[in-house]
Amino acid sequence: MDFIIGFAVWFVIGALGGVVARAACRADHTVLGLAITFGVFGAFIGGMLGTTFHVHHDAVPLRLGGLVGAISGGLFFPFVYQFMGRKFV
């Protein structure tokens, strides 16, 4: 049950990261849905990388490393999307 709750928390963190990135640096011709998708994707990638330090102990997504990774990934990927949209459009 901890894994399901942890993944749900990562999903929410990623969705909020996409909304924050869209509000912070909105580029022309970028879509909110795609920013949220990149945020969720980044949160899952960052969360998985954050929990790899606890593989031999207890790799629960709600540990500090998983949450920090989810937050950083959930903000990084949408900001990159907004930055690339600003540069290349």
Secondary structure, 3 states (H helix, E strand, C coil): CHHHHHHHHHHHHHHHHHHHHHHHCCCCCCCHHHHHHHHHHHHHHHHHHHHHHHCCCCCCCCCHHHHHHHHHHHHHHHHHHHHHHHHHC
